[in-house]
Amino acid sequence: MSKIKARSGTFTDNIKLPVHRWFRYSAGYSAEWVQSEIRKFESEQDTKAVVLDPFLGSGTTAFAGASLGNQVYGFEGHPFVARIAKAKNQWVLDELDFKEACNQVLNLAEKRNKQTERHDESNLLGKCYDIEALSKLDNLRFAYEKLADENPVWELVWLNITSILRACSKAGTAQWQYVLPKKSKAKVIDVKEAFLGKAELMAQDMEYAKWSNWSNSAQIFKQDVRDSIESPKCNLLITSPPYPNNYDYADATRLEMMFWGEIDGWGDLKTAVRPTIMRSCSQHSAADKIVLDEILEESLLEPILEELTPVVRELEQVRLGKGGKKTYHTMIAAYFLDLSKIWKNCRPVMDKGSEICFVIGDSAPYGVHVPAEKWLGELAVYHGFKSFSFEKLRDRNIKWKNRTHTVPLHEGRLWVRG
């Protein structure tokens, strides 16, 4: 057993790791665990691992594999997160060129030194920043947009600015969590200090990766894997799909996307993000106006339909007695339909004798249990994989005093073979 077994479900270990720490993606898992699984696979199979990650996020699997010299193919449907991963993949560029670009941006921003016209306390930016901080950030943004050209080094500058947005906010803005404008932080980092500090950190990491002989072998694609996957044959898949627990991945980057002008508000997420990401939250299924009966007629759900149907029908009724009346019934049905499509698309890409690991947890919306790992395993076998097993790592829903139900939950690794 791996010594870091219990850490596979968390990004915490990555906070100190080069390149991984450029953007803290708390919905991820340990890069060191990924490395251990790659080494274990290669030792047992006596072959080089070619790795696939259909839910790449900000690139944990990609850069863990690259650090070991493995070819990795990563796909991410969320357009903003995919850009973050692709920007991190520019670690191979010259760190001195990157620092020079950062200095150019800072010099132009300080020369401009204009007060922002975007500070409005009625919107998210105004709630998260005082006018001085937002002005400094907007001056950086102006300078970046003025100077950026086709040179990929500018994507690293973009990532630098993106990565400091939460550190420079007065609001409660933990990385990759929902923004909490009504909560204030004890420490807010000055914009110039944050920008220069992150530039230095990134440059050091770029130098370290080259010194450590990382391979420029990760290929990252902005692509919704429910549609298709185009990749050479792979023999190891390591990923963590969204859990069916109502976390809104589209909303999680609202602050960053509003800052860059990609959206004006929450409503824009429906067209800017939701079409290319899985339906794992009720906000998504409600906005899509999903019809439950139509989902349940999908042949891709055939192997789990007998167990899925009573669960979503119960949710359909339970929600009527709840204040929010959240559309968990359609969300759960759509979630497993989406995963079934992904299993179908992964099967042709995975070689015979391949190994797959999904870090996954179950859920219980409105107290109705959804055995995610069981149903995902059955869908995998339906699409041509040989077998599945589940390795529980930890219990969930046990420490929060304000939890809304007492259904015991867990998290672990779903292993699929064949």
C-alpha positions as CSV (number, residue, x, y, z in Angstrom):
1,M,0.0,0.0,0.0
2,S,1.2,3.5,-0.7
3,K,2.4,5.5,2.3
4,I,0.4,8.5,1.0
5,K,-2.8,6.5,0.4
6,A,-5.0,8.7,2.6
7,R,-3.9,11.8,0.7
8,S,-5.1,10.8,-2.8
9,G,-8.3,12.6,-2.4
10,T,-6.9,16.0,-1.6
11,F,-4.9,18.8,-3.3
12,T,-3.3,19.9,0.0
13,D,0.0,18.2,-0.6
14,N,0.3,20.1,-3.9
15,I,0.5,23.5,-2.3
16,K,4.3,23.1,-1.9
17,L,4.9,21.3,-5.2
18,P,6.5,23.2,-8.1
19,V,4.1,24.2,-11.0
20,H,1.2,22.5,-9.2
21,R,1.1,25.4,-6.7
22,W,0.7,28.1,-9.4
23,F,-3.0,27.9,-9.1
24,R,-4.4,26.1,-6.0
25,Y,-7.2,23.8,-7.2
26,S,-8.6,22.4,-4.0
27,A,-11.0,20.1,-5.9
28,G,-8.0,18.0,-7.0
29,Y,-5.9,15.3,-5.5
30,S,-2.2,14.7,-4.6
31,A,0.3,14.8,-7.3
32,E,2.7,12.6,-5.3
33,W,0.0,10.0,-5.1
34,V,-0.4,10.1,-8.9
35,Q,3.4,9.6,-9.2
36,S,3.3,6.6,-6.9
37,E,0.5,5.0,-8.9
38,I,2.4,5.5,-12.2
39,R,5.5,3.9,-10.7
40,K,3.5,1.1,-9.3
41,F,1.7,0.4,-12.6
42,E,5.0,0.4,-14.5
43,S,6.6,-1.9,-12.0
44,E,3.7,-4.4,-12.1
45,Q,3.1,-4.2,-15.9
46,D,6.8,-3.8,-16.9
47,T,5.8,-1.2,-19.5
48,K,5.8,2.6,-19.7
49,A,2.6,4.2,-18.6
50,V,0.8,6.3,-21.2
51,V,-1.7,8.3,-19.1
52,L,-5.2,9.7,-19.8
53,D,-7.1,12.2,-17.6
54,P,-10.6,13.1,-19.0
55,F,-11.2,15.5,-16.1
56,L,-7.8,17.2,-16.0
57,G,-8.8,20.3,-13.9
58,S,-5.7,22.5,-13.5
59,G,-3.4,19.7,-14.4
60,T,-2.4,17.5,-11.5
61,T,-2.1,14.3,-13.5
62,A,-0.5,16.0,-16.4
63,F,2.4,17.5,-14.4
64,A,2.8,14.5,-12.1
65,G,3.3,12.4,-15.3
66,A,5.5,15.0,-17.0
67,S,7.8,15.0,-13.9
68,L,8.4,11.3,-14.5
69,G,8.7,11.5,-18.2
70,N,5.4,10.0,-19.1
71,Q,3.2,10.9,-22.0
72,V,-0.1,12.3,-20.7
73,Y,-3.2,13.3,-22.5
74,G,-5.5,15.6,-20.5
75,F,-9.0,16.9,-21.4
76,E,-10.9,19.6,-19.5
77,G,-14.3,20.9,-20.5
78,H,-14.3,24.0,-18.3
79,P,-12.9,26.7,-20.6
80,F,-11.3,28.9,-17.9
81,V,-9.8,25.9,-16.0
82,A,-8.5,24.4,-19.2
83,R,-6.7,27.7,-19.9
84,I,-5.1,27.6,-16.5
85,A,-3.8,24.1,-17.1
86,K,-2.5,25.0,-20.6
87,A,-0.8,28.0,-19.1
88,K,0.9,25.9,-16.5
89,N,2.1,23.7,-19.3
90,Q,4.3,26.5,-20.4
91,W,6.7,25.8,-17.6
92,V,9.2,24.8,-20.3
93,L,9.6,28.4,-21.4
94,D,12.6,30.5,-20.4
95,E,12.1,31.9,-16.9
96,L,14.0,35.0,-17.6
97,D,11.7,35.9,-20.5
98,F,8.8,35.3,-18.2
99,K,10.2,37.6,-15.5
100,E,11.0,40.3,-18.1
101,A,7.4,40.1,-19.4
102,C,6.1,40.5,-15.8
103,N,8.3,43.5,-15.3
104,Q,7.1,45.1,-18.5
105,V,3.5,44.7,-17.3
106,L,4.2,46.1,-13.9
107,N,6.1,49.1,-15.3
108,L,3.2,50.0,-17.7
109,A,0.6,49.4,-15.0
110,E,2.4,51.8,-12.6
111,K,2.9,54.3,-15.4
112,R,-0.8,54.2,-16.2
113,N,-1.9,54.4,-12.5
114,K,-5.6,55.1,-13.2
115,Q,-8.5,54.7,-10.9
116,T,-10.8,51.9,-12.1
117,E,-14.2,52.6,-13.4
118,R,-15.4,49.1,-12.5
119,H,-15.8,49.5,-8.8
120,D,-19.4,49.1,-8.0
121,E,-20.4,47.7,-4.5
122,S,-23.5,46.2,-6.0
123,N,-21.6,43.6,-8.0
124,L,-19.1,40.9,-7.2
125,L,-15.9,42.8,-8.0
126,G,-17.0,45.8,-5.8
127,K,-17.9,43.5,-3.0
128,C,-14.5,41.7,-3.1
129,Y,-12.1,44.6,-3.6
130,D,-11.8,48.1,-2.3
131,I,-11.3,50.7,-5.0
132,E,-7.5,50.9,-4.5
133,A,-6.9,47.2,-4.9
134,L,-9.2,46.8,-7.9
135,S,-7.6,49.9,-9.5
136,K,-4.1,48.2,-9.2
137,L,-5.4,45.0,-10.6
138,D,-7.2,46.7,-13.4
139,N,-4.0,48.5,-14.3
140,L,-2.2,45.2,-14.5
141,R,-5.0,43.9,-16.7
142,F,-4.7,46.9,-19.0
143,A,-1.0,46.5,-19.3
144,Y,-1.2,42.8,-20.0
145,E,-3.8,43.3,-22.7
146,K,-1.8,46.1,-24.2
147,L,1.5,44.1,-24.3
148,A,0.4,40.5,-24.9
149,D,1.0,39.0,-28.3
150,E,1.3,35.5,-29.7
151,N,4.3,34.6,-27.6
152,P,3.1,31.9,-25.2
153,V,5.0,33.6,-22.3
154,W,2.1,36.0,-22.0
155,E,-0.1,33.1,-20.9
156,L,2.1,32.7,-17.9
157,V,1.7,36.4,-17.2
158,W,-2.1,36.0,-17.5
159,L,-1.9,33.1,-15.0
160,N,0.2,35.2,-12.6
161,I,-2.5,37.9,-12.5
162,T,-5.3,35.3,-12.3
163,S,-3.6,33.4,-9.4
164,I,-3.3,36.5,-7.2
165,L,-6.9,37.7,-7.5
166,R,-8.1,36.0,-4.4
167,A,-5.1,36.8,-2.3
168,C,-5.6,40.5,-3.0
169,S,-9.3,40.4,-2.1
170,K,-10.7,41.6,1.2
171,A,-13.5,39.1,0.9
172,G,-13.5,35.5,2.0
173,T,-12.2,33.9,-1.2
174,A,-10.5,30.6,-0.5
175,Q,-9.0,29.1,-3.6
176,W,-11.5,27.3,-5.8
177,Q,-14.3,27.7,-3.2
178,Y,-17.3,29.9,-3.6
179,V,-16.6,33.6,-3.0
180,L,-18.0,34.9,0.4
181,P,-18.3,38.7,0.1
182,K,-19.9,39.0,3.5
183,K,-16.9,37.5,5.2
184,S,-13.6,39.5,5.4
185,K,-10.0,38.2,5.6
186,A,-7.5,39.1,8.3
187,K,-4.7,39.5,5.7
188,V,-5.0,41.0,2.3
189,I,-1.8,41.0,0.1
190,D,-0.9,44.2,-1.7
191,V,-1.3,43.7,-5.5
192,K,2.3,44.6,-6.4
193,E,3.7,42.4,-3.7
194,A,1.5,39.5,-4.8
195,F,2.4,39.9,-8.5
196,L,6.1,40.1,-8.0
197,G,6.1,37.3,-5.4
198,K,4.2,35.0,-7.7
199,A,6.4,35.9,-10.7
200,E,9.5,34.9,-8.6
201,L,7.9,31.7,-7.4
202,M,6.9,30.7,-10.9
203,A,10.3,31.4,-12.3
204,Q,12.0,29.4,-9.6
205,D,9.6,26.5,-10.4
206,M,10.3,26.7,-14.1
207,E,14.1,26.5,-13.4
208,Y,13.5,23.6,-10.9
209,A,11.4,21.6,-13.4
210,K,14.1,21.9,-16.1
211,W,16.9,21.0,-13.5
212,S,14.8,18.0,-12.5
213,N,14.5,16.8,-16.1
214,W,10.8,17.1,-16.4
215,S,9.5,16.0,-19.8
216,N,7.5,18.4,-22.0
217,S,5.2,15.4,-22.6
218,A,1.8,16.6,-21.4
219,Q,-0.8,17.4,-24.1
220,I,-3.7,19.4,-22.8
221,F,-7.0,20.0,-24.6
222,K,-10.0,22.1,-23.9
223,Q,-12.6,19.5,-24.7
224,D,-15.9,18.1,-23.4
225,V,-15.2,14.4,-23.1
226,R,-18.9,13.6,-23.3
227,D,-18.5,14.3,-27.1
228,S,-15.4,12.4,-28.0
229,I,-11.8,11.7,-27.1
230,E,-9.1,11.7,-29.7
231,S,-5.8,10.3,-28.4
232,P,-3.3,7.6,-29.0
233,K,-3.8,4.4,-27.0
234,C,-3.4,4.8,-23.2
235,N,-2.9,2.1,-20.6
236,L,-3.4,4.1,-17.4
237,L,-6.2,6.5,-16.5
238,I,-6.1,8.5,-13.3
239,T,-8.7,11.1,-12.6
240,S,-11.4,12.5,-10.3
241,P,-14.7,13.3,-11.9
242,P,-17.1,15.8,-10.2
243,Y,-18.9,14.1,-7.3
244,P,-22.7,14.1,-7.5
245,N,-22.8,16.5,-4.5
246,N,-24.2,19.7,-6.0
247,Y,-20.9,21.6,-6.1
248,D,-21.2,24.2,-8.8
249,Y,-18.0,24.1,-10.8
250,A,-19.2,26.8,-13.1
251,D,-19.8,29.3,-10.3
252,A,-16.4,28.5,-8.7
253,T,-14.5,30.7,-11.2
254,R,-17.1,33.5,-11.4
255,L,-14.8,36.0,-9.7
256,E,-11.9,35.3,-12.1
257,M,-14.1,35.3,-15.2
258,M,-15.8,38.6,-14.2
259,F,-12.4,40.2,-13.6
260,W,-11.2,39.3,-17.1
261,G,-14.6,40.4,-18.6
262,E,-15.5,37.0,-19.8
263,I,-18.9,37.2,-18.0
264,D,-20.9,40.0,-16.5
265,G,-22.6,38.0,-13.8
266,W,-23.9,34.6,-12.6
267,G,-26.4,34.3,-15.3
268,D,-23.7,34.3,-18.0
269,L,-22.3,31.0,-16.7
270,K,-25.2,29.2,-18.5
271,T,-23.6,30.0,-21.9
272,A,-20.0,30.6,-21.0
273,V,-19.3,27.4,-19.0
274,R,-22.2,25.0,-18.4
275,P,-22.5,23.7,-21.9
276,T,-19.1,22.0,-21.8
277,I,-19.0,20.6,-18.2
278,M,-20.8,17.7,-16.6
279,R,-24.2,18.2,-15.0
280,S,-23.2,17.6,-11.3
281,C,-25.2,20.4,-9.6
282,S,-28.9,21.2,-9.4
283,Q,-28.3,24.8,-10.7
284,H,-27.1,23.2,-14.0
285,S,-30.0,20.7,-14.4
286,A,-32.6,23.4,-13.5
287,A,-31.1,25.8,-16.0
288,D,-31.1,23.1,-18.7
289,K,-34.8,22.4,-17.9
290,I,-34.0,18.6,-18.0
291,V,-37.0,16.3,-18.3
292,L,-36.5,13.3,-16.1
293,D,-38.6,10.9,-18.2
294,E,-36.5,11.6,-21.3
295,I,-33.3,10.9,-19.4
296,L,-34.6,7.7,-18.0
297,E,-35.3,6.5,-21.6
298,E,-31.6,6.8,-22.5
299,S,-30.2,3.4,-23.4
300,L,-26.8,4.4,-21.9
301,L,-28.3,4.1,-18.5
302,E,-29.6,0.6,-19.0
303,P,-27.3,-1.3,-16.6
304,I,-28.2,0.9,-13.6
305,L,-31.8,1.9,-14.5
306,E,-33.4,-0.6,-12.1
307,E,-31.7,1.0,-9.1
308,L,-31.5,4.6,-10.5
309,T,-35.2,5.0,-11.2
310,P,-36.5,4.6,-7.7
311,V,-33.8,6.9,-6.3
312,V,-34.6,9.8,-8.7
313,R,-38.3,9.2,-8.3
314,E,-38.0,9.5,-4.6
315,L,-36.0,12.7,-5.0
316,E,-38.7,14.0,-7.3
317,Q,-41.2,13.7,-4.5
318,V,-39.0,14.7,-1.5
319,R,-38.0,18.0,-3.1
320,L,-41.6,19.2,-3.1
321,G,-41.4,19.3,0.7
322,K,-38.1,21.2,0.8
323,G,-37.8,25.0,0.8
324,G,-35.3,25.1,-2.1
325,K,-37.1,22.4,-4.1
326,K,-33.7,21.7,-5.7
327,T,-33.8,19.6,-8.9
328,Y,-31.6,16.8,-7.5
329,H,-33.8,14.3,-9.3
330,T,-32.8,15.5,-12.8
331,M,-29.3,16.3,-11.7
332,I,-28.6,12.8,-10.5
333,A,-30.1,11.2,-13.7
334,A,-28.2,13.6,-16.0
335,Y,-24.9,13.1,-14.0
336,F,-24.9,9.3,-14.6
337,L,-25.9,9.8,-18.2
338,D,-22.9,12.1,-18.7
339,L,-20.6,9.6,-17.0
340,S,-21.9,6.8,-19.2
341,K,-21.1,8.8,-22.3
342,I,-17.6,9.4,-20.9
343,W,-17.0,5.6,-20.3
344,K,-18.2,5.0,-23.8
345,N,-15.7,7.5,-25.2
346,C,-12.8,6.3,-23.0
347,R,-13.2,2.6,-24.0
348,P,-11.7,2.9,-27.5
349,V,-8.7,5.0,-26.2
350,M,-7.8,2.6,-23.4
351,D,-5.6,-0.4,-24.4
352,K,-6.3,-4.0,-23.5
353,G,-5.1,-4.7,-19.9
354,S,-5.3,-1.1,-19.0
355,E,-6.0,0.2,-15.5
356,I,-8.3,3.0,-14.4
357,C,-8.6,4.9,-11.1
358,F,-11.5,7.3,-10.4
359,V,-11.2,9.1,-7.1
360,I,-14.9,9.4,-6.2
361,G,-17.4,9.8,-3.4
362,D,-21.0,9.0,-3.0
363,S,-23.7,11.4,-2.0
364,A,-27.2,11.7,-0.4
365,P,-29.1,14.8,-1.6
366,Y,-32.1,15.4,0.6
367,G,-31.0,12.3,2.6
368,V,-31.5,9.9,-0.4
369,H,-28.4,7.8,-0.9
370,V,-26.7,7.7,-4.3
371,P,-24.1,4.9,-4.5
372,A,-21.9,6.6,-7.1
373,E,-19.0,4.2,-7.1
374,K,-21.2,1.2,-7.7
375,W,-23.2,2.7,-10.5
376,L,-20.1,4.1,-12.2
377,G,-18.4,0.7,-12.0
378,E,-21.5,-1.0,-13.5
379,L,-21.5,1.6,-16.3
380,A,-17.8,0.9,-17.0
381,V,-18.4,-2.8,-17.4
382,Y,-21.4,-2.1,-19.6
383,H,-19.1,-0.2,-22.0
384,G,-16.6,-3.0,-22.3
385,F,-14.3,-2.8,-19.4
386,K,-13.6,-6.1,-17.6
387,S,-14.2,-5.5,-13.9
388,F,-14.3,-3.0,-11.1
389,S,-13.7,-2.7,-7.4
390,F,-13.8,0.0,-4.8
391,E,-11.2,0.9,-2.2
392,K,-12.6,3.1,0.6
393,L,-10.2,5.8,1.9
394,R,-12.3,7.7,4.4
395,D,-15.7,8.4,5.8
396,R,-17.5,11.6,5.0
397,N,-20.4,13.5,6.6
398,I,-19.3,12.8,10.1
399,K,-17.7,15.9,11.5
400,W,-20.1,18.7,10.5
401,K,-22.6,19.5,13.3
402,N,-24.9,21.4,10.9
403,R,-25.2,18.5,8.4
404,T,-28.6,18.2,6.9
405,H,-28.8,14.4,7.0
406,T,-27.1,11.5,8.8
407,V,-26.6,9.1,5.9
408,P,-23.0,7.8,6.2
409,L,-20.9,8.7,3.1
410,H,-17.4,7.8,2.0
411,E,-14.7,8.6,-0.5
412,G,-12.2,6.3,-2.2
413,R,-10.9,4.9,-5.4
414,L,-12.9,3.1,-8.0
415,W,-10.6,0.7,-9.8
416,V,-11.6,-0.4,-13.3
417,R,-9.6,-2.9,-15.3
418,G,-9.5,-4.3,-18.8
